[in-house]
């Protein structure tokens, strides 16, 4: 049986016993993980419902890929930059591809969006705020009175609230061309 799974933004065709290198996943060597995003599953020419299929894998190792050299150069400007990068990978061995009932290995400790919503405390909608007493109402009315405003500086035409001009600076008129000199030839 085979399955197409998506992990790390890439898709892989896997079968039981396969080894593959994927983008870094949480976990240590020896941990068992379930690849949850199964896109397609089947055996031979027949396809099965991907929602019923789960793929379990064992983490072989956390490793790095081969070094990629990044070299930038601008000719005739004495500009050269050399940088290397090694992407972190997780090496997996696919243990089983099958129904959810058959394969139920432990999953690496990762929370999904649904789990975080369930953990969040819920607000009690049915309770009302306590009634205010007459003394507190009088105190808040005094505090709510507006304070005398200071006079704002006068604005000139074309200024906004920050004191800068609304429009772009005006362009100067093009300079007049000088007329050619007239010479008297005799």
C-alpha positions in Angstrom: 0.0 0.0 0.0 1.2 3.5 -0.8 0.2 7.0 0.2 1.0 10.6 -0.8 1.7 12.7 2.3 2.4 16.4 2.7 5.0 17.5 5.3 7.2 20.6 5.4 5.4 22.1 2.4 6.4 19.2 0.1 4.6 16.0 -1.0 6.1 12.5 -0.8 5.0 9.1 -2.1 5.6 6.7 0.7 5.2 3.0 1.3 6.0 0.7 4.3 9.8 0.4 4.8 10.7 3.5 2.8 13.3 5.9 4.1 13.1 9.6 3.3 14.5 13.0 4.3 12.0 15.7 5.1 12.1 19.2 6.5 12.9 19.3 10.2 10.3 17.8 12.5 10.0 17.9 16.3 11.3 14.8 18.1 14.4 12.8 18.8 15.9 9.7 17.2 13.7 6.7 18.0 10.5 8.6 18.4 7.4 7.5 16.4 5.4 10.2 14.6 2.2 10.1 12.6 2.2 12.0 9.3 -1.4 13.4 9.4 -1.8 15.2 6.1 -2.5 12.2 3.8 -3.6 13.4 0.3 -4.1 10.1 -1.5 -3.8 6.4 -0.7 -4.1 3.3 -2.6 -2.9 -0.2 -3.5 -2.1 -1.0 -7.2 -4.7 0.6 -9.3 -7.3 1.1 -6.6 -7.6 4.3 -4.5 -8.9 4.5 -1.0 -10.4 7.2 1.1 -7.4 9.3 2.3 -9.3 10.4 5.5 -9.3 6.8 6.8 -5.5 6.2 6.2 -2.7 7.1 8.6 1.0 6.9 8.0 3.3 6.2 10.9 7.0 6.8 10.8 10.1 6.5 13.0 12.6 9.2 13.3 16.0 7.8 12.4 18.1 10.9 12.9 18.1 14.7 12.9 20.7 15.8 10.3 21.8 18.5 7.9 21.7 18.4 4.1 24.7 19.2 1.9 26.2 22.7 2.0 24.8 25.2 -0.5 27.2 28.0 -1.4 25.7 31.5 -1.9 28.1 33.7 -3.8 27.4 37.3 -4.8 29.6 39.5 -6.9 29.4 42.8 -8.7 32.1 43.1 -11.3 34.5 46.1 -11.2 33.2 47.2 -7.8 35.3 45.0 -5.5 32.1 43.4 -4.1 32.2 39.7 -3.2 30.2 37.9 -0.6 30.4 34.1 0.1 28.0 32.4 2.4 27.2 28.7 3.0 24.0 27.1 4.2 23.1 23.6 5.4 19.3 23.0 5.8 18.2 20.9 8.8 16.5 17.6 7.9 14.7 14.8 9.7 15.4 11.3 8.4 12.3 9.1 8.6 11.6 5.3 8.2 8.0 4.6 7.2 6.7 1.9 9.6 3.2 1.4 8.2 0.6 2.8 5.8 -2.9 1.7 6.6 -6.2 2.3 8.4 -6.4 4.4 11.5 -7.6 1.4 13.5 -4.6 -0.7 12.6 -1.9 1.9 13.1 -2.2 4.0 16.3 1.4 4.9 17.3 2.2 7.7 19.8 2.4 11.1 18.2 5.1 13.7 18.8 4.1 16.5 21.2 2.6 19.0 18.9 -0.5 21.1 19.4 -2.9 21.9 16.7 -5.2 25.0 16.4 -8.1 22.9 17.7 -6.2 21.8 20.8 -5.4 25.4 21.7 -9.0 26.5 21.4 -10.1 23.7 23.7 -7.5 24.7 26.3 -8.5 28.4 26.4 -10.8 29.4 29.3 -14.4 30.1 28.3 -16.1 33.3 29.3 -19.3 33.1 31.4 -21.9 34.9 29.3 -24.8 34.6 31.7 -23.4 36.8 34.6 -24.1 40.5 34.9 -21.9 43.2 36.3 -22.8 44.3 39.9 -25.0 47.3 40.2 -23.4 50.7 41.0 -24.3 52.6 44.1 -25.5 56.2 44.0 -22.2 57.4 45.5 -20.1 55.9 42.8 -22.4 57.3 40.1 -21.9 60.9 41.5 -18.1 60.4 41.6 -17.9 59.2 38.0 -20.1 62.1 36.8 -17.6 64.6 38.3 -14.7 62.7 36.7 -16.4 62.7 33.3 -16.7 66.5 33.0 -14.4 67.8 30.2 -11.3 69.7 31.1 -10.8 73.2 29.6 -9.2 72.8 26.2 -6.1 74.7 25.2 -6.2 77.0 22.2 -4.8 75.3 19.1 -2.3 77.2 17.0 -3.9 78.8 14.0 -3.4 77.0 10.7 -2.6 78.7 7.5 -4.3 77.8 4.2 -3.0 74.4 2.9 -1.8 73.0 6.2 -3.1 69.8 7.8 -3.3 68.9 11.6 0.4 68.2 11.8 1.3 71.6 10.5 2.7 70.3 7.2 1.4 71.2 3.8 -1.3 69.0 2.3 -0.1 69.3 -1.3 3.3 68.6 -2.8 5.7 71.5 -3.2 5.0 73.6 -6.2 7.3 73.3 -9.2 9.2 76.3 -10.4 8.4 77.7 -13.8 10.9 76.8 -16.5 13.6 79.5 -17.0 13.3 81.6 -20.2 15.8 81.0 -22.9 18.1 83.9 -23.6 17.6 85.4 -27.1 20.6 85.2 -29.4 22.7 88.4 -29.6 22.2 90.5 -32.6 25.5 91.6 -34.2 25.7 94.4 -36.7 27.9 93.6 -39.6 29.0 96.5 -41.8 
